[in-house]
Amino acid sequence: MELSITLLNFCYAIFGAILTLIFMVIGYRIFDKMTPFDTSKQLAEKNIAVGIVVGAVFIGLGIAVGLVIGMGLN
């Protein structure tokens, strides 16, 4: 009985992680469309300010989506 609950929770965690990554990619693409410059090009040119903002976007999306998915699966 304990093993099945543990396995089910592990599957929920993997599913939640995959969904979080998908939503983070979608969020990055939306952010890229909203900005007046090409975010990927600026990151390739090692623009530190853009890198910090993109990192903050990833952290914010990861926390928000991860909490929503985590609370929904429990």
HELIX and SHEET records of a PDB file:
HELIX    1   1 GLU A    2  MET A   34  1                                  33    
HELIX    2   2 THR A   39  ALA A   44  1                                   6    
HELIX    3   3 ILE A   48  LEU A   73  1                                  26    
END                                                                             
